[in-house]
Amino acid sequence: MHKLIASRFMDEFLLVSPGCRNGVNIGRRRYEELAACVAKDQRPAWLLPAVARAWPDLSLPPGPVGGWLLVRPVSRYGFARASYELNLGCNYDCPMCYLGVKQFNRLDWADRVTLLRAMAEAGVLFLQLTGGEPLIDKLFPDVYGLAFELGMMISVSTNGSRLSSPRILTLLNERRPYRVTMSVYGATAPVYEAVTGRRGSFGAFARGLAAARKRA
């Protein structure tokens, strides 16, 4: 599983690490050098010092460079960011929601694979997963896992009600997202649940927030 990603981002070439907010601008020459080094299983002299400066706590495993460094090919399309609505459903019933009646419509797995691969080939490095509520989608772990494997830095926008799920927490801990954004609908249970229209939603949100902070 890759620890580092080298990718074009708009007019720049970046070295980034999943789960980390910072990155290193390496330029085209060093990007091409990394691509050649992966093919030859070599490490350029500048790589480890650059990683140590940017991510002091990052431990790179032994073995082939290609086992922990993913060099994404340059796309001729030049896209950089995308947002993917996994579904049109939600476990809340907020009156102001733009979705209106929740239809829970979603793509099947084959179409999702096609979509994710198309985004990667288009050059998307930063991908937001949203909905509806993405964490209620049965295929969320599969979508997240494939996007991660394709070398995308993933943001998840969620109401947090399912963040305490052991399966979700394990996934996000092992394959860390770039960012998790949680919607907050009130500071107390009465206010929160008046907005969401769901009894117990504040407790689910609080448990999700606490679980995510514990694993951060």
Secondary structure, 3 states (H helix, E strand, C coil): CCCEEEEEECCEEEEECCCCCCEEECHHHHHHHHHHHHHHCCCCCCHHHHHHHHCCCCCCCCCCHHHCEEECCCCCCCCCEEEEECCCCCCCCCCCCCCCCCCCCCCCHHHHHHHHHHHHHCCCCEEEEECCCHHHCCCHHHHHHHHHHCCCEEEEEECCCCCCCHHHHHHHHHCCCCEEEECCCCCCHHHHHHHHCCCCHHHHHHHHHHHHHHHC
